[in-house]
Amino acid sequence: MEAGWVKIYTSADFFKSELVRQVLIDHEIEAIIINKQGFPYRIGEVEVYIHEDDFQKALEIIVKNEL
């Protein structure tokens, strides 16, 4: 992971993490997913990362949208 990225969201549900990523992208915040779930059982977490400069804005969006 490059410097300057911070984890903003973690879930065991891939689709919830993807929803958070899409909402952030819709608000012009660059977001990526790191899928740490093992195959084929899907055990583990899916993490959403953003640039640290966007942390406060992203947090407000997540809370406002009840994600």
C-alpha positions as CSV (number, residue, x, y, z in Angstrom):
1,M,0.0,0.0,0.0
2,E,1.3,3.4,-1.0
3,A,1.8,6.1,1.7
4,G,-1.0,8.4,2.3
5,W,-3.9,5.9,2.1
6,V,-6.0,5.1,5.2
7,K,-8.6,2.6,6.0
8,I,-12.1,4.1,6.3
9,Y,-14.3,1.1,6.3
10,T,-14.2,-2.7,7.0
11,S,-16.8,-5.3,6.6
12,A,-17.1,-9.1,6.2
13,D,-19.6,-8.4,3.4
14,F,-18.0,-7.6,0.1
15,F,-21.2,-5.9,-1.2
16,K,-21.4,-3.5,1.7
17,S,-17.8,-2.5,1.2
18,E,-18.4,-2.0,-2.5
19,L,-21.4,0.1,-1.8
20,V,-19.3,2.4,0.5
21,R,-16.7,2.7,-2.2
22,Q,-19.2,3.6,-4.8
23,V,-20.8,6.3,-2.6
24,L,-17.4,7.8,-1.9
25,I,-16.6,7.8,-5.6
26,D,-19.9,9.5,-6.4
27,H,-18.8,12.2,-4.0
28,E,-15.5,12.6,-5.9
29,I,-13.4,10.8,-3.3
30,E,-10.9,8.2,-4.7
31,A,-11.5,4.9,-2.9
32,I,-10.1,1.4,-3.4
33,I,-11.0,-2.0,-2.0
34,I,-8.6,-4.5,-0.6
35,N,-10.3,-7.9,-0.4
36,K,-8.8,-10.0,2.4
37,Q,-11.4,-12.8,2.2
38,G,-10.1,-16.3,1.6
39,F,-11.3,-18.3,-1.3
40,P,-13.6,-20.3,-1.5
41,Y,-15.2,-19.7,1.9
42,R,-15.2,-15.9,1.9
43,I,-13.9,-15.7,5.5
44,G,-12.2,-12.5,6.3
45,E,-12.6,-8.8,5.8
46,V,-13.0,-6.4,2.9
47,E,-11.4,-3.0,3.5
48,V,-12.0,0.4,1.9
49,Y,-9.1,2.8,1.7
50,I,-9.0,6.5,0.8
51,H,-6.4,9.3,0.7
52,E,-5.8,10.6,4.2
53,D,-6.6,14.1,3.0
54,D,-10.2,13.0,2.3
55,F,-10.7,11.2,5.7
56,Q,-13.0,13.8,7.4
57,K,-15.2,14.3,4.3
58,A,-15.5,10.6,3.7
59,L,-16.4,9.9,7.3
60,E,-19.1,12.5,7.2
61,I,-20.5,10.9,4.0
62,I,-20.5,7.4,5.6
63,V,-22.3,8.7,8.7
64,K,-24.8,10.8,6.7
65,N,-25.7,7.9,4.5
66,E,-25.9,5.5,7.4
67,L,-23.4,3.1,5.7
